Amino acid sequence: MNESSATTPAPETQVVRHTAWVRLLHWSLAVAYLGAIATGFALYWQQLLGWLTPYFGGYNQTIYIHFWAGIILVLFTFLLGLAWRGVVRWTTADSEFVRQMPHHALHPGQPQPADTGFFNGGQKLYFWAVIASGVVFLVTGIVWSFRYNVPQNVYAVCRTTHRIMGMVMLAGLLVHIYKATIGEPGTLRSMLRGTVTAQWARTRRPKWFRDLERD
């Protein structure tokens, strides 16, 4: 047996992907995101979803939950960004992945490009969209909180932006959930247990797997 075959892990060997700290941050962020979305829709689309507010303790309590869910959302987004700062930097490989995204979406089971690192370009795009939306939510949410002290046209723009961003990010969240489950089996497990199989790492994140072998 040669050296390369002796050191190559078996396909079902478990490879650590996410630490307990990262998983805690991710799921805390997920809970805050769902809380902010649910209370936000209940507040802003009262004719359709106002019936949800009693489940949150009434109108004022819904506002309170929405406010703090938003603060926690921004906080954990920032902390997760710090934890992932070494693996979410944009590269030329990510730009190429995004250009080829329709192809990847139509062929979800095929091995990903050889230069795909810890995250692929689609995941990084979603991550940076979450970062950007967190900033927008924070700024527009602060304006909403002080709506009686700012010009009404500024408040109107921020209120509309807040609502539109909420709809956009809800769509992104649904895609994220799909990709983490049906679209790329094994991804959800990595965020629950912290590990993936060597086969998953080798075929889904080839560059990351090569870096692991080299290290």
Secondary structure, DSSP 8 states (H G I E B T S, - for coil): --HHHHHS--TT-EEE-S-HHHHHHHHHHHHHHHHHHHHHHHHHTHHHHGGGGGGGTSHHHHHHHHHHHHHHHHHHHHHHHHHTTTT----HHHHHHHHTHHHHHH-TTS---TT--SS-HHHHHHHHHHHHHHHHHHHHHHHHHTGGGS-HHHHHHHHHHHHHHHHHHHHHHHHHHHIIIIISTTHHHHHHTSEEEHHHHHHHSHHHHHHHHH-
